[in-house]
Amino acid sequence: MEAKAIVRYLKTSPQKTRLVVDLIRGKKVDEALTILRYNDKAVSRDILKVVKSAVANAENTKNLDVDKLYVSKAFVDSGPTMKRTHSKAMGRGALIRRRSSHVTVVVAEK
């Protein structure tokens, strides 16, 4: 059995988010929480919430044992990109892309 949690429209680029998600894939849940808690990237706080939510879903809805859980799947998809302009010299403009991402974490029992 497995349980999952999804966060959508996270205001971080998918490239930065994938760096953190790659650290926890395949790890036991308590080890993944420790990695995320002591990681210095800002997005690790948001991913920590998603992992805790997936564990709570597994415990409350699927009645799984929390001590046997591990992160079976964790992936990041790109969300919508907000386009903004930045004024440049001589009447020109530059496009600024503010990317967002969707994070999915699936935990399963060993």
Secondary structure in CASP SS format (residue, H / E / C, confidence):
PFRMAT SS
TARGET T0000
AUTHOR 0000-0000-0000
METHOD secondary structure of the structure
MODEL  1
M C 1.00
E E 1.00
A E 1.00
K E 1.00
A E 1.00
I E 1.00
V E 1.00
R E 1.00
Y E 1.00
L E 1.00
K C 1.00
T C 1.00
S C 1.00
P H 1.00
Q H 1.00
K H 1.00
T H 1.00
R H 1.00
L H 1.00
V H 1.00
V H 1.00
D H 1.00
L H 1.00
I H 1.00
R C 1.00
G C 1.00
K C 1.00
K E 1.00
V H 1.00
D H 1.00
E H 1.00
A H 1.00
L H 1.00
T H 1.00
I H 1.00
L H 1.00
R H 1.00
Y C 1.00
N C 1.00
D C 1.00
K C 1.00
A C 1.00
V H 1.00
S H 1.00
R H 1.00
D H 1.00
I H 1.00
L H 1.00
K H 1.00
V H 1.00
V H 1.00
K H 1.00
S H 1.00
A H 1.00
V H 1.00
A H 1.00
N H 1.00
A H 1.00
E H 1.00
N H 1.00
T C 1.00
K C 1.00
N C 1.00
L C 1.00
D C 1.00
V H 1.00
D H 1.00
K H 1.00
L E 1.00
Y E 1.00
V E 1.00
S E 1.00
K E 1.00
A E 1.00
F E 1.00
V E 1.00
D E 1.00
S E 1.00
G C 1.00
P C 1.00
T C 1.00
M E 1.00
K E 1.00
R E 1.00
T E 1.00
H E 1.00
S E 1.00
K C 1.00
A H 1.00
M H 1.00
G H 1.00
R C 1.00
G E 1.00
A E 1.00
L E 1.00
I E 1.00
R E 1.00
R E 1.00
R C 1.00
S C 1.00
S E 1.00
H E 1.00
V E 1.00
T E 1.00
V E 1.00
V E 1.00
V E 1.00
A E 1.00
E E 1.00
K C 1.00
END
